Amino acid sequence: MTWSSLPSTTLRPLAFDRANRGKSTKSQFPLFQLPVEVLQDVAPHIPPADLETLALVDRDCRQLARSVQFFHVKLTYSDTSLGILETLLAEMHGTQSESSQILGSCIRHLTLDLGHPRLTETRLSRYPTLLGFHKHLPGTNNAQTAYLHALATILCNSLPNLHSLNWQSRMPISTELMQSVTASNARHVVINHALVHAHLDAFDFYGRPRWALESFNLDVTCISDSSEDADMIVAIMTDMLRAASPTLQHLSWKGTRLPFYISFGREMVVFPRLRSLRLDAVRMADFTILSSFLSSNSRISSLEISSLDRVTAEFLDNRGYMQSLECFSWINQSNAHEEEVIAFLEANCQIHSLSIDQPLSPLTIETRILPMIESHFRYLTSLQLVWGSVSIPDTTLFIIGSLPQLRKLWLSAGYQFGWCNNWRIEHDVILDALRPLHQLESLAFSRDSYEVNGHPLLDSSVDKYYVNSVFPVDLNFQTYLKPDERVLIDSLGQKTDISFDHARSLQSRLMKAAWERWHQEKMIALANVYANTFPLLQSCFIGQYPMRVEREGLKVNVIVETTLRQENFRP
C-alpha cells in the first residue's frame, strides 16, 4: 500500500428517487418530507434494526430501507445469495407484483466471491426461477453452471444503477460472464484472482468495442503455459484496455501471475483521460504499452511502477520530464533496476509525493535518494522510505528533518513481511532529527519494534517483541488486568474442577490481553509526545496502531482508531 494508490470508490447508497425508479412517493412517513438530498444523507445513518422496522410501514418505506440495506451486495454460494439472485431473476421476468419493492435498482456495488462449489440441484430446488435456469441449460450442466448463467443474466438486465463490480474469485471466468461484465453498467471494475483461458471472448459484438470504464483493477492468472495460448491471452487483456481507453481514468494492473511479456503490437493506444496508473510487475515486450500510457500528451498525475524488466527500466531512463506528474511510487522489488528509476526521478523533481515502499540499501538512500531530494525536490510534501537494514542512520534522519515542506512522512526498516519485526526504533533520535518539520500532518512508522528488559529466562529479543509479548521484569502484568480478570486469575489455584492445562491456557490469554493494553498505553504516550512536538500533526501510526490527534486549545488528545493492532499501515 502506498500514498499514491488508486482512489477508492466511496460506498454510498443511491438517492431514493433513483432507487425508487423515479416513481412518486405516496407515503406519509415524516422522512419523506425531507428534500431528496437531505434524505440521502440521513438514510445511511439509520441503524440496521430500525431499517427492518421501517420496511414494515409501507411500500415507500420498504424501498427506502432496501436502498440502504442492499446498496452493496456480496454474492457467494450461500442461501442468502441464492435468495437475492432468485429475487432479481423474478423481477426481471416480471413474476413479482408491480406494488412490490424493486431490489435491482437499489444495488450500486456488487462483489462476487465465489468459492468452492457447494451447489446441488437439491439446493436449487428451493428457488424455482434458478431451478428453471438449470433445467433449460443444454447437456448435463451442474448447479454451479446454472448459478453463473443466472448471474450473467442479471448483470446485463437487472442492475440499472450498478456503479462498481468487484470480482474476487479464484475460478475460471467464462465468456458469457466476462461479456456480461463488459456489458453491465459498472463504471469501476476489479477483476482479481480470476483464471483466464485462451478462448475467452470479452466482447459480444463486432467492430471496435467500447467499454465505458472509469477505473479498472486487473490481476488475473493464466490457465495455460503454451506460447500460443499466451499470445491469445495477451490479446484478450490488451483488447480490454483498448475498449476502455477513451474513458479510463484510473488503471491498476498487476502482472505477477502472468508468465509472459505484454505488447500492444504495432498499434499505439490513446488514453486521453487517464490520470492514475499502477503497473506492478507487468513485463513489457516492447515500449508500445508504456508509450501509450506515458506519451508526450499524457495527463497522468499519479504513477506507481516497478522496474523488474529491462524494457520498463530503459523506458523510464529515457522518458524524461512529465509535466502533469505529481505523485510517484516506485514498487521496488529485489533485483530491480535502480539507476534508471533514479534518472527518471531526477527528471521529475516537480513531484509532490514520493513513495518507495520496499527496502533500499542504506547506501542508495544516503548517497542517491536523499541528496537528490534535498537538492532538487522543492515541492515534495509526502515521503515514504524503507531501509533494507535493521536501523536508520542518524545522518539520514537529519537530512529528512531538513525538508521543512513535508506534511506526510512514512518510515520503515528491516524485514517487511512475516512475524519478524527487527527494526529497533529509536524515538528519541527521531524526535530530535525531525523536530524542524513544523508542517507535519501525518507520521507513520511501520514494522517498528521495541526492546524490553524482560525476565532472563524469557526471549525478549527485538524481532520477537510482538510474538512473545514479554513484560518488563519490574512490571506486574496484573496491573493491566480488569477487576473481573484479576478475580478470575486469583481463583485459578483454588478451583479443583479445572485442569492444569486449561488453567495455564487461561492464564496465558489473560497475560496476552494485559500485554496488549500495556503496549497500547506505551504507544499512546509516544504519540502524545509526537503530537506535542509537531503542532499540526493530525494522525500517526506507531507500534501497529493507527491513531488520530484531536486538539482543543493547548490540550492534545490521542485516540486509537482500532481495537486490534494492524500489522501493516493502511493510509
C-alpha positions as semicolon CSV with decimal commas, in nm:
position;residue;x (nm);y (nm);z (nm)
1;M;0,000;0,000;0,000
2;T;0,132;0,343;-0,089
3;W;0,022;0,702;-0,056
4;S;-0,030;0,735;-0,431
5;S;-0,261;0,440;-0,493
6;L;-0,586;0,424;-0,685
7;P;-0,860;0,640;-0,535
8;S;-1,117;0,427;-0,361
9;T;-1,477;0,434;-0,468
10;T;-1,690;0,576;-0,186
11;L;-1,957;0,323;-0,095
12;R;-2,274;0,522;-0,065
13;P;-2,641;0,433;-0,124
14;L;-2,830;0,580;-0,416
15;A;-3,056;0,879;-0,376
16;F;-3,405;0,747;-0,301
17;D;-3,561;0,886;-0,619
18;R;-3,320;0,678;-0,828
19;A;-3,361;0,366;-0,613
20;N;-3,738;0,415;-0,650
21;R;-3,703;0,439;-1,029
22;G;-3,846;0,791;-1,042
23;K;-4,187;0,691;-0,903
24;S;-4,374;0,947;-0,697
25;T;-4,378;0,897;-0,321
26;K;-4,717;0,827;-0,162
27;S;-4,602;0,760;0,193
28;Q;-4,698;1,000;0,474
29;F;-4,398;0,893;0,681
30;P;-4,211;1,204;0,811
31;L;-3,879;1,109;0,649
32;F;-4,028;1,173;0,306
33;Q;-4,098;1,535;0,396
34;L;-3,722;1,594;0,373
35;P;-3,563;1,713;0,047
36;V;-3,419;1,422;-0,153
37;E;-3,063;1,549;-0,099
38;V;-3,110;1,558;0,279
39;L;-3,281;1,218;0,284
40;Q;-2,979;1,073;0,101
41;D;-2,750;1,198;0,379
42;V;-2,979;1,081;0,659
43;A;-3,080;0,733;0,538
44;P;-2,733;0,565;0,563
45;H;-2,722;0,650;0,934
46;I;-3,043;0,466;1,023
47;P;-2,944;0,163;1,240
48;P;-2,999;-0,182;1,080
49;A;-3,264;-0,283;1,335
50;D;-3,459;0,037;1,265
51;L;-3,434;-0,026;0,890
52;E;-3,602;-0,363;0,940
53;T;-3,884;-0,194;1,132
54;L;-3,909;0,085;0,875
55;A;-3,956;-0,173;0,596
56;L;-4,283;-0,285;0,759
57;V;-4,453;0,058;0,736
58;D;-4,547;0,082;0,368
59;R;-4,407;0,035;0,018
60;D;-4,206;0,358;0,006
61;C;-4,054;0,292;0,347
62;R;-3,973;-0,061;0,237
63;Q;-3,797;0,067;-0,074
64;L;-3,607;0,327;0,130
65;A;-3,491;0,055;0,369
66;R;-3,385;-0,164;0,078
67;S;-3,192;0,120;-0,084
68;V;-2,969;0,123;0,226
69;Q;-2,966;-0,249;0,308
70;F;-2,880;-0,361;-0,045
71;F;-2,673;-0,081;-0,194
72;H;-2,366;-0,304;-0,151
73;V;-2,427;-0,675;-0,214
74;K;-2,181;-0,961;-0,187
75;L;-2,278;-1,274;-0,379
76;T;-2,141;-1,613;-0,278
77;Y;-2,290;-1,964;-0,294
78;S;-2,474;-1,905;0,035
79;D;-2,850;-1,941;0,077
80;T;-2,875;-1,564;0,127
81;S;-2,708;-1,503;-0,208
82;L;-2,929;-1,762;-0,376
83;G;-3,232;-1,578;-0,239
84;I;-3,107;-1,243;-0,371
85;L;-3,037;-1,393;-0,712
86;E;-3,383;-1,554;-0,718
87;T;-3,546;-1,218;-0,637
88;L;-3,352;-1,038;-0,910
89;L;-3,449;-1,301;-1,167
90;A;-3,813;-1,281;-1,060
91;E;-3,807;-0,902;-1,101
92;M;-3,651;-0,936;-1,443
93;H;-3,915;-1,183;-1,561
94;G;-4,199;-0,980;-1,409
95;T;-4,313;-1,255;-1,175
96;Q;-4,336;-1,014;-0,880
97;S;-4,632;-0,779;-0,841
98;E;-4,594;-0,419;-0,955
99;S;-4,654;-0,294;-0,599
100;S;-4,362;-0,494;-0,469
101;Q;-4,034;-0,322;-0,393
102;I;-3,763;-0,346;-0,661
103;L;-3,430;-0,479;-0,538
104;G;-3,227;-0,448;-0,857
105;S;-3,248;-0,070;-0,872
106;C;-3,101;-0,043;-0,518
107;I;-2,777;-0,229;-0,588
108;R;-2,491;0,006;-0,655
109;H;-2,188;-0,203;-0,562
110;L;-2,156;-0,575;-0,627
111;T;-1,885;-0,811;-0,500
112;L;-1,853;-1,163;-0,642
113;D;-1,673;-1,401;-0,408
114;L;-1,747;-1,748;-0,538
115;G;-1,550;-2,012;-0,352
116;H;-1,550;-2,387;-0,379
117;P;-1,877;-2,506;-0,544
118;R;-2,123;-2,637;-0,290
119;L;-2,430;-2,606;-0,506
120;T;-2,654;-2,903;-0,579
121;E;-2,979;-2,941;-0,765
122;T;-3,144;-3,013;-0,429
123;R;-3,046;-2,668;-0,300
124;L;-3,160;-2,504;-0,623
125;S;-3,499;-2,672;-0,597
126;R;-3,596;-2,419;-0,328
127;Y;-3,558;-2,140;-0,585
128;P;-3,797;-2,201;-0,877
129;T;-3,652;-1,943;-1,119
130;L;-3,294;-2,057;-1,061
131;L;-3,403;-2,418;-1,097
132;G;-3,561;-2,324;-1,428
133;F;-3,225;-2,195;-1,549
134;H;-3,071;-2,528;-1,455
135;K;-3,333;-2,732;-1,642
136;H;-3,314;-2,524;-1,959
137;L;-2,937;-2,539;-1,996
138;P;-2,820;-2,786;-2,263
139;G;-2,636;-3,104;-2,169
140;T;-2,557;-3,216;-1,817
141;N;-2,483;-2,877;-1,668
142;N;-2,446;-2,869;-1,292
143;A;-2,600;-2,633;-1,041
144;Q;-2,295;-2,409;-1,038
145;T;-2,323;-2,351;-1,413
146;A;-2,689;-2,254;-1,369
147;Y;-2,589;-2,006;-1,096
148;L;-2,321;-1,845;-1,316
149;H;-2,562;-1,829;-1,611
150;A;-2,820;-1,657;-1,391
151;L;-2,553;-1,420;-1,260
152;A;-2,453;-1,324;-1,614
153;T;-2,819;-1,260;-1,697
154;I;-2,885;-1,025;-1,406
155;L;-2,558;-0,833;-1,465
156;C;-2,683;-0,738;-1,812
157;N;-3,051;-0,688;-1,737
158;S;-3,138;-0,632;-1,370
159;L;-2,894;-0,379;-1,223
160;P;-2,962;-0,040;-1,387
161;N;-2,774;0,159;-1,120
162;L;-2,471;-0,066;-1,080
163;H;-2,168;0,156;-1,018
164;S;-1,888;-0,083;-0,927
165;L;-1,818;-0,455;-0,969
166;N;-1,558;-0,642;-0,768
167;W;-1,461;-0,994;-0,883
168;Q;-1,272;-1,177;-0,606
169;S;-1,299;-1,541;-0,715
170;R;-1,022;-1,789;-0,788
171;M;-1,210;-1,964;-1,067
172;P;-1,214;-1,962;-1,447
173;I;-1,419;-1,676;-1,585
174;S;-1,643;-1,786;-1,871
175;T;-1,701;-1,595;-2,194
176;E;-2,067;-1,545;-2,102
177;L;-1,980;-1,399;-1,763
178;M;-1,699;-1,181;-1,899
179;Q;-1,929;-1,043;-2,166
180;S;-2,191;-0,967;-1,903
181;V;-1,929;-0,775;-1,702
182;T;-1,830;-0,564;-2,004
183;A;-2,198;-0,509;-2,093
184;S;-2,303;-0,410;-1,740
185;N;-2,347;-0,052;-1,621
186;A;-2,049;-0,077;-1,383
187;R;-1,801;0,206;-1,430
188;H;-1,549;0,077;-1,175
189;V;-1,439;-0,284;-1,219
190;V;-1,198;-0,501;-1,022
191;I;-1,104;-0,842;-1,165
192;N;-0,888;-1,010;-0,905
193;H;-0,768;-1,374;-0,896
194;A;-0,976;-1,474;-1,200
195;L;-0,839;-1,761;-1,408
196;V;-0,823;-1,660;-1,774
197;H;-0,813;-1,908;-2,062
198;A;-0,708;-1,854;-2,422
199;H;-1,059;-1,884;-2,568
200;L;-1,217;-1,614;-2,354
201;D;-1,406;-1,356;-2,559
202;A;-1,462;-1,039;-2,362
203;F;-1,696;-0,866;-2,604
204;D;-2,004;-0,996;-2,779
205;F;-2,012;-0,753;-3,073
206;Y;-1,801;-0,685;-3,380
207;G;-1,607;-0,377;-3,479
208;R;-1,409;-0,171;-3,231
209;P;-1,565;-0,237;-2,889
210;R;-1,628;0,030;-2,629
211;W;-1,619;-0,034;-2,255
212;A;-1,714;0,281;-2,066
213;L;-1,495;0,224;-1,761
214;E;-1,360;0,493;-1,532
215;S;-1,138;0,268;-1,319
216;F;-1,006;-0,082;-1,382
217;N;-0,809;-0,309;-1,149
218;L;-0,673;-0,615;-1,332
219;D;-0,493;-0,907;-1,167
220;V;-0,555;-1,238;-1,340
221;T;-0,390;-1,579;-1,368
222;C;-0,322;-1,755;-1,696
223;I;-0,453;-2,114;-1,708
224;S;-0,225;-2,232;-1,989
225;D;0,155;-2,207;-2,023
226;S;0,174;-2,266;-2,400
227;S;0,315;-1,983;-2,610
228;E;0,020;-1,995;-2,849
229;D;-0,230;-1,958;-2,567
230;A;-0,015;-1,686;-2,412
231;D;-0,044;-1,476;-2,728
232;M;-0,422;-1,512;-2,720
233;I;-0,443;-1,416;-2,351
234;V;-0,226;-1,110;-2,415
235;A;-0,468;-1,015;-2,692
236;I;-0,764;-1,054;-2,454
237;M;-0,613;-0,821;-2,195
238;T;-0,497;-0,562;-2,445
239;D;-0,842;-0,571;-2,611
240;M;-0,995;-0,485;-2,273
241;L;-0,761;-0,186;-2,238
242;R;-0,826;-0,070;-2,593
243;A;-1,201;-0,087;-2,537
244;A;-1,175;0,117;-2,214
245;S;-0,914;0,364;-2,339
246;P;-1,147;0,658;-2,429
247;T;-1,296;0,684;-2,079
248;L;-1,045;0,516;-1,845
249;Q;-0,921;0,745;-1,566
250;H;-0,756;0,502;-1,323
251;L;-0,579;0,174;-1,401
252;S;-0,410;-0,076;-1,169
253;W;-0,253;-0,372;-1,350
254;K;-0,067;-0,647;-1,167
255;G;0,133;-0,896;-1,369
256;T;0,297;-1,125;-1,113
257;R;0,075;-1,415;-1,220
258;L;0,140;-1,368;-1,592
259;P;0,433;-1,576;-1,724
260;F;0,474;-1,378;-2,046
261;Y;0,554;-1,038;-2,194
262;I;0,287;-0,786;-2,295
263;S;0,260;-0,562;-2,602
264;F;0,005;-0,357;-2,794
265;G;0,167;-0,482;-3,114
266;R;0,206;-0,222;-3,386
267;E;-0,074;-0,001;-3,258
268;M;-0,044;0,294;-3,024
269;V;-0,349;0,334;-2,800
270;V;-0,452;0,675;-2,670
271;F;-0,577;0,714;-2,310
272;P;-0,691;1,078;-2,308
273;R;-0,847;1,073;-1,958
274;L;-0,601;0,852;-1,772
275;R;-0,488;1,023;-1,451
276;S;-0,371;0,741;-1,223
277;L;-0,163;0,440;-1,335
278;R;-0,022;0,145;-1,141
279;L;0,190;-0,115;-1,325
280;D;0,307;-0,381;-1,082
281;A;0,543;-0,639;-1,233
282;V;0,382;-0,623;-1,577
283;R;0,657;-0,748;-1,805
284;M;0,680;-0,546;-2,123
285;A;0,778;-0,697;-2,458
286;D;0,844;-0,351;-2,605
287;F;0,770;0,018;-2,549
288;T;0,419;0,018;-2,704
289;I;0,219;-0,009;-2,381
290;L;0,437;0,230;-2,184
291;S;0,441;0,478;-2,473
292;S;0,062;0,460;-2,492
293;F;0,019;0,528;-2,120
294;L;0,302;0,775;-2,078
295;S;0,309;0,957;-2,410
296;S;0,414;1,318;-2,451
297;N;0,044;1,409;-2,428
298;S;-0,005;1,212;-2,106
299;R;-0,202;1,382;-1,829
300;I;-0,116;1,124;-1,562
301;S;-0,072;1,281;-1,221
302;S;-0,011;0,961;-1,018
303;L;0,225;0,686;-1,133
304;E;0,314;0,363;-0,950
305;I;0,554;0,138;-1,136
306;S;0,800;-0,145;-1,084
307;S;1,128;-0,179;-1,270
308;L;1,189;-0,553;-1,278
309;D;1,213;-0,586;-1,655
310;R;1,475;-0,419;-1,874
311;V;1,218;-0,265;-2,112
312;T;1,043;-0,073;-1,833
313;A;1,375;0,039;-1,687
314;E;1,502;0,165;-2,024
315;F;1,175;0,347;-2,092
316;L;1,191;0,529;-1,757
317;D;1,556;0,614;-1,814
318;N;1,470;0,788;-2,140
319;R;1,120;0,920;-2,064
320;G;1,234;1,245;-1,907
321;Y;1,014;1,521;-1,767
322;M;0,636;1,461;-1,727
323;Q;0,467;1,793;-1,668
324;S;0,146;1,653;-1,516
325;L;0,315;1,410;-1,275
326;E;0,258;1,491;-0,907
327;C;0,283;1,156;-0,726
328;F;0,536;0,882;-0,798
329;S;0,559;0,543;-0,629
330;W;0,843;0,304;-0,702
331;I;0,730;-0,055;-0,646
332;N;1,085;-0,163;-0,579
333;Q;1,138;-0,540;-0,568
334;S;1,471;-0,713;-0,522
335;N;1,683;-0,730;-0,839
336;A;1,505;-0,424;-0,977
337;H;1,686;-0,172;-1,194
338;E;1,767;0,123;-0,968
339;E;1,973;0,367;-1,173
340;E;1,712;0,405;-1,446
341;V;1,440;0,488;-1,194
342;I;1,665;0,738;-1,019
343;A;1,732;0,902;-1,358
344;F;1,354;0,931;-1,409
345;L;1,318;1,088;-1,064
346;E;1,594;1,338;-1,135
347;A;1,400;1,449;-1,442
348;N;1,078;1,495;-1,240
349;C;1,175;1,697;-0,936
350;Q;0,838;1,876;-0,952
351;I;0,654;1,586;-0,785
352;H;0,471;1,642;-0,456
353;S;0,471;1,281;-0,333
354;L;0,744;1,016;-0,347
355;S;0,686;0,662;-0,220
356;I;0,938;0,378;-0,221
357;D;0,758;0,101;-0,034
358;Q;1,019;-0,177;-0,047
359;P;1,366;-0,175;0,109
360;L;1,656;0,011;-0,047
361;S;2,012;-0,022;0,075
362;P;2,120;0,245;0,326
363;L;2,397;0,340;0,080
364;T;2,149;0,407;-0,203
365;I;1,924;0,614;0,021
366;E;2,211;0,812;0,174
367;T;2,414;0,875;-0,142
368;R;2,148;0,889;-0,418
369;I;1,791;0,935;-0,299
370;L;1,818;1,185;-0,014
371;P;2,082;1,414;-0,173
372;M;1,861;1,431;-0,484
373;I;1,554;1,518;-0,274
374;E;1,742;1,769;-0,063
375;S;1,886;1,949;-0,366
376;H;1,601;1,948;-0,618
377;F;1,261;1,844;-0,474
378;R;1,134;2,181;-0,359
379;Y;0,765;2,088;-0,378
380;L;0,782;1,747;-0,204
381;T;0,523;1,727;0,073
382;S;0,486;1,347;0,111
383;L;0,768;1,094;0,150
384;Q;0,787;0,720;0,216
385;L;1,121;0,538;0,251
386;V;1,216;0,186;0,361
387;W;1,568;0,094;0,469
388;G;1,697;-0,256;0,395
389;S;1,872;-0,263;0,734
390;V;1,772;-0,307;1,097
391;S;1,828;0,061;1,174
392;I;1,804;0,403;1,014
393;P;2,128;0,604;1,026
394;D;2,105;0,926;1,226
395;T;2,257;1,122;0,937
396;T;1,971;1,035;0,702
397;L;1,712;1,125;0,963
398;F;1,864;1,471;0,997
399;I;1,857;1,516;0,617
400;I;1,484;1,431;0,622
401;G;1,445;1,679;0,909
402;S;1,586;1,950;0,679
403;L;1,287;1,922;0,442
404;P;1,053;2,171;0,614
405;Q;0,782;2,142;0,348
406;L;0,700;1,778;0,439
407;R;0,343;1,715;0,554
408;K;0,334;1,334;0,534
409;L;0,619;1,106;0,636
410;W;0,628;0,725;0,645
411;L;0,946;0,549;0,755
412;S;1,027;0,180;0,790
413;A;1,326;-0,054;0,811
414;G;1,414;-0,421;0,843
415;Y;1,202;-0,716;0,738
416;Q;0,882;-0,608;0,563
417;F;0,694;-0,940;0,571
418;G;0,610;-1,204;0,828
419;W;0,617;-1,209;1,205
420;C;0,973;-1,082;1,244
421;N;0,993;-0,708;1,311
422;N;1,362;-0,633;1,360
423;W;1,377;-0,253;1,336
424;R;1,454;-0,130;1,687
425;I;1,316;0,217;1,653
426;E;1,484;0,498;1,848
427;H;1,218;0,759;1,910
428;D;1,449;1,000;2,094
429;V;1,677;1,023;1,792
430;I;1,384;1,055;1,550
431;L;1,223;1,332;1,755
432;D;1,548;1,523;1,769
433;A;1,612;1,486;1,395
434;L;1,259;1,562;1,273
435;R;1,183;1,850;1,511
436;P;1,215;2,115;1,233
437;L;0,921;1,963;1,039
438;H;0,662;2,212;1,167
439;Q;0,422;2,139;0,877
440;L;0,398;1,765;0,952
441;E;0,036;1,640;0,950
442;S;0,078;1,263;0,920
443;L;0,356;1,045;1,059
444;A;0,383;0,666;1,020
445;F;0,633;0,407;1,141
446;S;0,567;0,057;1,009
447;R;0,746;-0,263;1,113
448;D;0,880;-0,083;1,421
449;S;0,981;-0,295;1,719
450;Y;1,097;-0,238;2,073
451;E;1,347;-0,357;2,330
452;V;1,220;-0,489;2,662
453;N;1,421;-0,569;2,973
454;G;1,232;-0,889;3,042
455;H;1,294;-1,189;3,265
456;P;1,628;-1,356;3,175
457;L;1,453;-1,689;3,113
458;L;1,223;-1,532;2,851
459;D;1,312;-1,436;2,495
460;S;1,289;-1,055;2,495
461;S;1,460;-1,006;2,158
462;V;1,353;-0,713;1,943
463;D;1,248;-0,927;1,646
464;K;1,005;-1,126;1,865
465;Y;0,859;-0,829;2,052
466;Y;0,504;-0,873;1,917
467;V;0,520;-1,254;1,917
468;N;0,645;-1,329;2,268
469;S;0,475;-1,030;2,436
470;V;0,721;-1,010;2,726
471;F;0,660;-0,767;3,013
472;P;0,943;-0,564;3,166
473;V;1,089;-0,754;3,460
474;D;0,988;-0,483;3,708
475;L;0,622;-0,469;3,597
476;N;0,345;-0,692;3,733
477;F;0,114;-0,789;3,446
478;Q;-0,187;-0,792;3,682
479;T;-0,165;-0,412;3,685
480;Y;-0,320;-0,423;3,334
481;L;-0,598;-0,671;3,412
482;K;-0,959;-0,568;3,458
483;P;-1,107;-0,628;3,806
484;D;-1,304;-0,937;3,699
485;E;-0,993;-1,075;3,526
486;R;-0,791;-1,035;3,847
487;V;-1,059;-1,222;4,041
488;L;-1,053;-1,499;3,780
489;I;-0,676;-1,541;3,779
490;D;-0,662;-1,533;4,162
491;S;-0,920;-1,811;4,177
492;L;-0,741;-2,046;3,936
493;G;-0,531;-2,201;4,211
494;Q;-0,839;-2,270;4,422
495;K;-1,055;-2,436;4,157
496;T;-1,048;-2,816;4,159
497;D;-1,277;-2,860;3,858
498;I;-1,031;-2,711;3,609
499;S;-0,734;-2,896;3,459
500;F;-0,379;-2,765;3,480
501;D;-0,360;-2,723;3,101
502;H;-0,685;-2,527;3,093
503;A;-0,571;-2,305;3,380
504;R;-0,236;-2,244;3,211
505;S;-0,405;-2,160;2,881
506;L;-0,640;-1,917;3,053
507;Q;-0,352;-1,751;3,234
508;S;-0,161;-1,712;2,904
509;R;-0,461;-1,547;2,737
510;L;-0,503;-1,304;3,026
511;M;-0,132;-1,220;3,020
512;K;-0,153;-1,156;2,645
513;A;-0,454;-0,927;2,693
514;A;-0,268;-0,740;2,967
515;W;0,040;-0,705;2,745
516;E;-0,167;-0,559;2,461
517;R;-0,307;-0,296;2,699
518;W;0,042;-0,213;2,828
519;H;0,177;-0,186;2,473
520;Q;-0,112;0,034;2,360
521;E;-0,066;0,261;2,660
522;K;0,303;0,297;2,573
523;M;0,223;0,380;2,207
524;I;-0,036;0,639;2,307
525;A;0,223;0,804;2,531
526;L;0,468;0,816;2,238
527;A;0,200;0,957;2,008
528;N;0,132;1,230;2,263
529;V;0,500;1,325;2,257
530;Y;0,494;1,349;1,876
531;A;0,165;1,544;1,882
532;N;0,314;1,797;2,123
533;T;0,631;1,823;1,913
534;F;0,453;1,876;1,579
535;P;0,174;2,132;1,624
536;L;-0,013;2,037;1,303
537;L;0,002;1,659;1,346
538;Q;-0,338;1,500;1,277
539;S;-0,261;1,127;1,255
540;C;0,014;0,882;1,332
541;F;0,088;0,510;1,313
542;I;0,311;0,374;1,588
543;G;0,350;0,024;1,728
544;Q;0,095;-0,112;1,478
545;Y;-0,177;0,127;1,600
546;P;-0,339;0,393;1,379
547;M;-0,416;0,699;1,590
548;R;-0,569;1,038;1,531
549;V;-0,486;1,357;1,712
550;E;-0,757;1,587;1,841
551;R;-0,678;1,932;1,974
552;E;-0,876;2,169;2,191
553;G;-0,676;2,480;2,260
554;L;-0,350;2,364;2,413
555;K;-0,493;2,028;2,511
556;V;-0,390;1,728;2,296
557;N;-0,590;1,406;2,289
558;V;-0,465;1,094;2,107
559;I;-0,734;0,842;2,006
560;V;-0,661;0,486;1,891
561;E;-0,876;0,412;1,586
562;T;-0,879;0,029;1,604
563;T;-0,925;-0,213;1,891
564;L;-0,666;-0,454;1,748
565;R;-0,317;-0,391;1,621
566;Q;-0,269;-0,365;1,243
567;E;0,044;-0,534;1,118
568;N;0,056;-0,314;0,810
569;F;-0,008;0,057;0,777
570;R;-0,313;0,141;0,561
571;P;-0,312;0,510;0,474
